[in-house]
Amino acid sequence: MTGALSDVRVVSFAQLAQGPFAAQIMGELGADVVKVEPPGGEWMRSAPERDADARIGLNTIWGDENLSFLSVNRNKRSIELNLKDDRHRKVADDLVASTDVLIENFRPGVMDRLGFGYEDVADRNPELVYCSSSGYGASGPYTDRPAQDILLQAMSGVMGITGHVEDPPTPVGTTVIDTYAAMQIVVSVLAALYERERTGEGTLIEVDMLSSAVHLLSQEVAVAANDGEAPTRSEVPGMGHVYLQAPYGVYETSDGHLVLSLSPVAEVADALDIEGVESITTLEEAYERKDEIKRRIETVLSGESTEHWLGRLLERDVWCAPVRDLAAVPDDPQVRANGMIQTIERSDLPDFEVVSLPFRVNGETPPARSRPPRAGEHTDEVLTELGYPADYLADR
């Protein structure tokens, strides 16, 4: 199954996060992914600067390339093309004509101006699955607005239901919209390829971050749309969801935090010897009194360590988990047992660890198929495959 897409070629014009991440997943499933980059490579390769000592969160430089870039660009070949140069455009035309899937995530209209919009290429390659990913969609009042993950968290309602009532709107601590939109690209492209097997025809797919964000909130948006009222965040910090009842939330212990899920209040009260809430048996009462219940539970939990309470609660089958520091996740024994961390070697970079696909096939985690390429590393190789001399794009 890890070679399920071995007869599929993907040409990716995508940059930054969600488009490259989607292409990487398809490459992990066996597709030949050709990444088209401008001369010198995609901006994210070296952002914020070519400084081997730069350590700026997601923009940490590893060797001389951006670690975030490296994390979403393995399983690809790279070709450098200047789409404003006629020779380069001719190569791009032939490359698109030879491919099964095209992915791009520019603002609406950019690919059309470059001459590679769907209408431009569909006649030359009627079997092409063309996936265009944007911030807000190809039409509508927000089309020309900038789109980044935090902006879509704000507009979709994610921030408004995170945190407690006295917090400002609170973003999630990861680029959740980018990642979810990437998965919509993968799902829709795979569906289109399956449909093409039956009809022989390609299609245009449009994915956008706003729609992906709203879809991510399917349960919450559906409740709000039908109930007609905005949910109210809890008065106490750490309640996990605006629409869920106690004890669902984060609780402080003497040395850290743990999370309780949807175990019945009476069961939690019995496990912790808490009086006064053991009679709560309905979801309605558990929701209405959730702030009170949380305070009572946290008063008890704060008296002992996280490990103490985990042992006691898990023994009684109360749904709970420790709150882990992000740096501890790669070495978590279950994460390792699931094969979720792989080491990639590249002779010109330090070895680095990457996150695997989150499923197993016949008991095995799909391996990373190839390291991230250098910018333009495969230009000559791809040119030769298209029938050009290897030095066709060399300066003359």
VOMITOR-186421 format. One record per residue (C-alpha): residue number from 1; x, y, z. Coordinates in nm, 2 decimals. Example, Ala and Ser with C-alpha at 12.3 -4.5 7.8 and 13.67 -1.06 7.14 Angstrom:
<nodes>
(1 (1.23 -0.45 0.78))
(2 (1.37 -0.11 0.71))
</nodes>
This chain:
<nodes>
(1 (0.00 0.00 0.00))
(2 (0.29 0.24 0.05))
(3 (0.34 0.22 -0.32))
(4 (-0.03 0.26 -0.40))
(5 (0.04 0.58 -0.59))
(6 (0.36 0.45 -0.77))
(7 (0.20 0.51 -1.11))
(8 (0.09 0.87 -1.03))
(9 (0.29 1.18 -1.09))
(10 (0.22 1.49 -0.89))
(11 (0.36 1.83 -1.00))
(12 (0.35 2.07 -0.71))
(13 (0.37 2.45 -0.75))
(14 (0.27 2.48 -0.38))
(15 (0.47 2.67 -0.12))
(16 (0.47 2.72 0.26))
(17 (0.26 2.46 0.45))
(18 (-0.06 2.30 0.35))
(19 (0.02 2.23 -0.02))
(20 (0.37 2.10 0.04))
(21 (0.24 1.88 0.33))
(22 (-0.03 1.73 0.11))
(23 (0.22 1.66 -0.17))
(24 (0.46 1.50 0.08))
(25 (0.18 1.26 0.20))
(26 (0.12 1.15 -0.16))
(27 (0.49 1.10 -0.21))
(28 (0.49 0.88 0.10))
(29 (0.22 0.67 -0.06))
(30 (0.44 0.62 -0.36))
(31 (0.37 0.91 -0.60))
(32 (0.65 1.07 -0.80))
(33 (0.62 1.43 -0.67))
(34 (0.80 1.70 -0.87))
(35 (0.83 2.02 -0.68))
(36 (0.85 2.33 -0.90))
(37 (1.06 2.60 -0.74))
(38 (1.17 2.94 -0.86))
(39 (1.55 2.99 -0.92))
(40 (1.72 2.97 -0.59))
(41 (1.45 2.77 -0.43))
(42 (1.13 2.83 -0.24))
(43 (1.15 3.12 0.01))
(44 (1.07 2.89 0.30))
(45 (1.39 2.69 0.25))
(46 (1.61 2.96 0.41))
(47 (1.36 3.17 0.61))
(48 (1.42 3.38 0.80))
(49 (1.79 3.40 0.69))
(50 (2.08 3.18 0.60))
(51 (2.22 3.16 0.95))
(52 (2.32 2.82 1.08))
(53 (2.28 2.94 1.44))
(54 (1.93 3.08 1.39))
(55 (1.68 2.91 1.63))
(56 (1.34 3.08 1.59))
(57 (1.07 2.82 1.66))
(58 (0.93 2.68 1.33))
(59 (1.20 2.88 1.15))
(60 (1.49 2.71 1.31))
(61 (1.77 2.66 1.06))
(62 (1.91 2.30 1.04))
(63 (2.24 2.30 0.86))
(64 (2.15 2.59 0.62))
(65 (1.78 2.52 0.56))
(66 (1.46 2.58 0.75))
(67 (1.36 2.28 0.96))
(68 (0.99 2.35 0.91))
(69 (1.05 2.34 0.54))
(70 (1.23 2.02 0.56))
(71 (0.95 1.86 0.77))
(72 (0.70 1.89 0.48))
(73 (0.91 1.84 0.17))
(74 (1.05 1.49 0.17))
(75 (0.96 1.23 -0.09))
(76 (1.00 1.49 -0.37))
(77 (1.22 1.58 -0.66))
(78 (1.30 1.95 -0.71))
(79 (1.32 2.14 -1.04))
(80 (1.39 2.51 -1.07))
(81 (1.19 2.70 -1.33))
(82 (1.14 3.07 -1.39))
(83 (0.79 3.08 -1.52))
(84 (0.85 3.43 -1.68))
(85 (1.12 3.28 -1.91))
(86 (1.00 3.13 -2.24))
(87 (1.23 2.83 -2.22))
(88 (1.14 2.75 -1.86))
(89 (0.77 2.79 -1.94))
(90 (0.80 2.54 -2.23))
(91 (0.95 2.29 -1.98))
(92 (0.67 2.36 -1.74))
(93 (0.41 2.31 -2.01))
(94 (0.55 1.97 -2.10))
(95 (0.58 1.88 -1.73))
(96 (0.22 1.96 -1.66))
(97 (0.11 1.78 -1.98))
(98 (0.28 1.47 -1.85))
(99 (0.14 1.47 -1.50))
(100 (-0.16 1.32 -1.33))
(101 (-0.20 1.57 -1.05))
(102 (-0.12 1.94 -1.02))
(103 (-0.13 2.11 -0.68))
(104 (-0.10 2.49 -0.63))
(105 (-0.18 2.72 -0.34))
(106 (-0.13 3.07 -0.48))
(107 (-0.39 3.34 -0.44))
(108 (-0.68 3.31 -0.69))
(109 (-0.57 3.43 -1.03))
(110 (-0.20 3.39 -1.00))
(111 (-0.18 3.07 -1.19))
(112 (-0.41 3.21 -1.46))
(113 (-0.17 3.51 -1.50))
(114 (0.12 3.27 -1.53))
(115 (-0.06 3.08 -1.80))
(116 (-0.11 2.76 -1.59))
(117 (-0.47 2.80 -1.46))
(118 (-0.70 2.51 -1.50))
(119 (-0.86 2.63 -1.83))
(120 (-0.51 2.68 -1.97))
(121 (-0.39 2.33 -1.91))
(122 (-0.71 2.12 -1.92))
(123 (-0.72 2.11 -2.30))
(124 (-0.36 1.99 -2.32))
(125 (-0.41 1.73 -2.04))
(126 (-0.78 1.64 -2.01))
(127 (-0.70 1.36 -1.76))
(128 (-0.54 1.60 -1.52))
(129 (-0.66 1.63 -1.16))
(130 (-0.60 2.00 -1.09))
(131 (-0.61 2.10 -0.72))
(132 (-0.62 2.47 -0.63))
(133 (-0.59 2.55 -0.26))
(134 (-0.65 2.91 -0.15))
(135 (-0.73 3.10 0.17))
(136 (-1.10 3.17 0.11))
(137 (-1.20 3.03 -0.23))
(138 (-1.20 3.15 -0.59))
(139 (-1.49 3.38 -0.55))
(140 (-1.67 3.58 -0.27))
(141 (-1.60 3.89 -0.07))
(142 (-1.27 3.76 0.10))
(143 (-1.10 3.63 -0.21))
(144 (-0.82 3.89 -0.21))
(145 (-0.75 3.88 0.16))
(146 (-0.43 3.74 0.30))
(147 (-0.47 3.40 0.46))
(148 (-0.25 3.23 0.72))
(149 (-0.34 2.98 0.99))
(150 (-0.40 3.22 1.27))
(151 (-0.62 3.44 1.06))
(152 (-0.84 3.14 0.98))
(153 (-0.85 3.03 1.34))
(154 (-0.99 3.38 1.41))
(155 (-1.25 3.39 1.14))
(156 (-1.37 3.03 1.18))
(157 (-1.46 3.05 1.54))
(158 (-1.18 2.83 1.68))
(159 (-1.04 3.12 1.89))
(160 (-1.38 3.21 2.03))
(161 (-1.43 2.87 2.19))
(162 (-1.08 2.82 2.32))
(163 (-0.98 2.92 2.67))
(164 (-1.21 3.05 2.95))
(165 (-1.44 3.35 2.97))
(166 (-1.18 3.60 3.09))
(167 (-0.93 3.51 2.83))
(168 (-0.90 3.70 2.51))
(169 (-0.97 3.49 2.20))
(170 (-0.72 3.21 2.22))
(171 (-0.54 3.04 1.93))
(172 (-0.46 2.67 1.92))
(173 (-0.09 2.60 1.97))
(174 (-0.03 2.45 1.62))
(175 (-0.11 2.54 1.26))
(176 (-0.42 2.33 1.28))
(177 (-0.60 2.48 0.98))
(178 (-0.30 2.44 0.75))
(179 (-0.27 2.07 0.85))
(180 (-0.65 2.00 0.81))
(181 (-0.66 2.18 0.48))
(182 (-0.37 1.96 0.36))
(183 (-0.57 1.65 0.44))
(184 (-0.86 1.79 0.24))
(185 (-0.62 1.82 -0.06))
(186 (-0.51 1.46 -0.02))
(187 (-0.87 1.32 0.03))
(188 (-1.01 1.51 -0.26))
(189 (-0.72 1.42 -0.50))
(190 (-0.74 1.05 -0.42))
(191 (-1.12 1.06 -0.48))
(192 (-1.07 1.24 -0.81))
(193 (-0.81 0.98 -0.92))
(194 (-1.05 0.70 -0.83))
(195 (-1.32 0.88 -1.03))
(196 (-1.08 0.92 -1.32))
(197 (-1.03 0.54 -1.33))
(198 (-1.40 0.51 -1.41))
(199 (-1.45 0.80 -1.64))
(200 (-1.11 0.87 -1.79))
(201 (-1.16 1.24 -1.72))
(202 (-0.97 1.48 -1.50))
(203 (-1.13 1.75 -1.28))
(204 (-1.08 2.07 -1.10))
(205 (-1.07 2.06 -0.72))
(206 (-1.09 2.37 -0.51))
(207 (-0.98 2.35 -0.14))
(208 (-0.98 2.66 0.08))
(209 (-0.86 2.72 0.44))
(210 (-1.18 2.89 0.56))
(211 (-1.40 2.60 0.44))
(212 (-1.16 2.35 0.59))
(213 (-1.16 2.54 0.92))
(214 (-1.54 2.54 0.93))
(215 (-1.55 2.17 0.84))
(216 (-1.30 2.10 1.13))
(217 (-1.57 2.26 1.36))
(218 (-1.85 2.05 1.21))
(219 (-2.01 1.96 1.54))
(220 (-1.97 2.30 1.70))
(221 (-2.09 2.50 1.39))
(222 (-2.39 2.27 1.34))
(223 (-2.50 2.32 1.71))
(224 (-2.46 2.70 1.68))
(225 (-2.64 2.71 1.34))
(226 (-2.94 2.52 1.48))
(227 (-2.94 2.64 1.84))
(228 (-2.90 3.00 1.73))
(229 (-2.69 3.11 2.04))
(230 (-2.32 3.15 2.08))
(231 (-2.17 2.92 2.34))
(232 (-2.03 3.06 2.66))
(233 (-1.68 2.98 2.77))
(234 (-1.63 2.85 3.12))
(235 (-1.56 3.09 3.42))
(236 (-1.27 2.87 3.53))
(237 (-0.96 2.80 3.33))
(238 (-0.90 2.46 3.18))
(239 (-1.25 2.35 3.08))
(240 (-1.19 2.16 2.76))
(241 (-1.49 2.24 2.54))
(242 (-1.77 2.50 2.54))
(243 (-2.04 2.24 2.47))
(244 (-1.92 1.96 2.69))
(245 (-2.00 1.89 3.05))
(246 (-1.77 1.84 3.35))
(247 (-1.53 1.68 3.42))
(248 (-1.40 1.74 3.06))
(249 (-1.09 1.97 3.11))
(250 (-0.74 2.03 3.23))
(251 (-0.66 2.00 3.60))
(252 (-0.36 2.12 3.80))
(253 (-0.17 1.86 4.02))
(254 (0.11 1.92 4.26))
(255 (0.37 1.89 3.99))
(256 (0.19 1.95 3.66))
(257 (-0.14 1.89 3.50))
(258 (-0.36 1.61 3.39))
(259 (-0.68 1.59 3.17))
(260 (-1.01 1.43 3.25))
(261 (-1.24 1.34 2.97))
(262 (-1.61 1.23 2.97))
(263 (-1.62 0.99 3.26))
(264 (-1.94 1.03 3.46))
(265 (-1.91 1.28 3.75))
(266 (-2.02 1.02 4.00))
(267 (-1.74 0.78 3.90))
(268 (-1.48 1.06 3.92))
(269 (-1.61 1.17 4.26))
(270 (-1.60 0.81 4.39))
(271 (-1.24 0.76 4.27))
(272 (-1.13 1.08 4.43))
(273 (-1.34 1.07 4.74))
(274 (-1.51 1.40 4.66))
(275 (-1.84 1.47 4.85))
(276 (-2.12 1.69 4.72))
(277 (-2.12 1.60 4.35))
(278 (-2.15 1.22 4.37))
(279 (-2.53 1.25 4.31))
(280 (-2.49 1.42 3.97))
(281 (-2.60 1.16 3.72))
(282 (-2.75 1.36 3.43))
(283 (-2.56 1.53 3.15))
(284 (-2.77 1.84 3.19))
(285 (-2.67 1.89 3.56))
(286 (-2.30 1.81 3.48))
(287 (-2.31 2.08 3.22))
(288 (-2.49 2.34 3.42))
(289 (-2.26 2.29 3.73))
(290 (-1.94 2.23 3.53))
(291 (-1.75 2.53 3.68))
(292 (-1.84 2.42 4.04))
(293 (-1.75 2.06 3.96))
(294 (-1.41 2.16 3.82))
(295 (-1.32 2.36 4.12))
(296 (-1.40 2.07 4.35))
(297 (-1.21 1.82 4.15))
(298 (-0.91 2.05 4.11))
(299 (-0.89 2.12 4.49))
(300 (-0.83 1.75 4.54))
(301 (-0.60 1.68 4.25))
(302 (-0.37 1.97 4.34))
(303 (-0.27 1.78 4.65))
(304 (-0.08 1.50 4.48))
(305 (0.15 1.44 4.18))
(306 (0.03 1.37 3.83))
(307 (0.17 1.01 3.84))
(308 (-0.01 0.94 4.17))
(309 (-0.35 1.04 4.03))
(310 (-0.29 0.87 3.70))
(311 (-0.23 0.54 3.88))
(312 (-0.54 0.58 4.09))
(313 (-0.77 0.70 3.82))
(314 (-0.66 0.45 3.55))
(315 (-0.71 0.17 3.79))
(316 (-1.07 0.27 3.82))
(317 (-1.11 0.32 3.44))
(318 (-1.15 0.69 3.47))
(319 (-1.07 0.85 3.13))
(320 (-0.76 1.06 3.20))
(321 (-0.41 1.15 3.06))
(322 (-0.10 1.35 3.16))
(323 (-0.04 1.68 2.99))
(324 (0.29 1.64 2.82))
(325 (0.55 1.90 2.72))
(326 (0.60 1.90 2.35))
(327 (0.96 1.82 2.38))
(328 (0.87 1.49 2.56))
(329 (0.64 1.37 2.27))
(330 (0.91 1.23 2.04))
(331 (1.03 1.00 2.32))
(332 (0.69 0.89 2.44))
(333 (0.70 0.51 2.45))
(334 (0.37 0.47 2.27))
(335 (0.47 0.73 2.00))
(336 (0.79 0.52 1.95))
(337 (0.60 0.19 1.95))
(338 (0.37 0.33 1.68))
(339 (0.68 0.41 1.46))
(340 (0.58 0.78 1.45))
(341 (0.93 0.92 1.46))
(342 (1.18 0.84 1.18))
(343 (1.53 0.96 1.12))
(344 (1.63 1.10 0.78))
(345 (1.99 1.11 0.67))
(346 (2.12 1.36 0.42))
(347 (2.49 1.39 0.36))
(348 (2.49 1.77 0.35))
(349 (2.27 1.81 0.66))
(350 (2.27 1.68 1.01))
(351 (2.04 1.38 1.05))
(352 (1.70 1.49 1.16))
(353 (1.39 1.33 1.30))
(354 (1.05 1.36 1.12))
(355 (0.70 1.25 1.19))
(356 (0.57 0.94 1.00))
(357 (0.23 0.88 0.85))
(358 (-0.02 0.81 1.13))
(359 (-0.12 0.46 1.02))
(360 (0.03 0.12 0.98))
(361 (-0.01 -0.12 0.68))
(362 (0.01 -0.49 0.77))
(363 (0.16 -0.39 1.10))
(364 (0.43 -0.16 0.95))
(365 (0.46 0.22 0.95))
(366 (0.52 0.35 0.60))
(367 (0.88 0.46 0.58))
(368 (0.99 0.80 0.45))
(369 (1.07 0.73 0.09))
(370 (1.34 1.00 0.03))
(371 (1.50 1.29 0.20))
(372 (1.40 1.65 0.12))
(373 (1.57 1.76 -0.21))
(374 (1.81 2.05 -0.25))
(375 (1.66 2.33 -0.46))
(376 (1.68 2.23 -0.83))
(377 (1.86 1.91 -0.74))
(378 (1.66 1.71 -1.00))
(379 (1.63 1.97 -1.28))
(380 (1.86 1.78 -1.52))
(381 (1.70 1.45 -1.44))
(382 (1.35 1.58 -1.50))
(383 (1.45 1.75 -1.82))
(384 (1.60 1.43 -1.96))
(385 (1.27 1.25 -1.88))
(386 (1.08 1.51 -2.07))
(387 (1.31 1.47 -2.37))
(388 (1.53 1.78 -2.33))
(389 (1.91 1.79 -2.30))
(390 (2.02 1.79 -1.94))
(391 (2.17 2.14 -1.99))
(392 (1.87 2.29 -2.17))
(393 (1.81 2.55 -1.90))
(394 (2.17 2.63 -1.84))
(395 (2.26 3.00 -1.87))
(396 (2.36 3.08 -2.23))
</nodes>
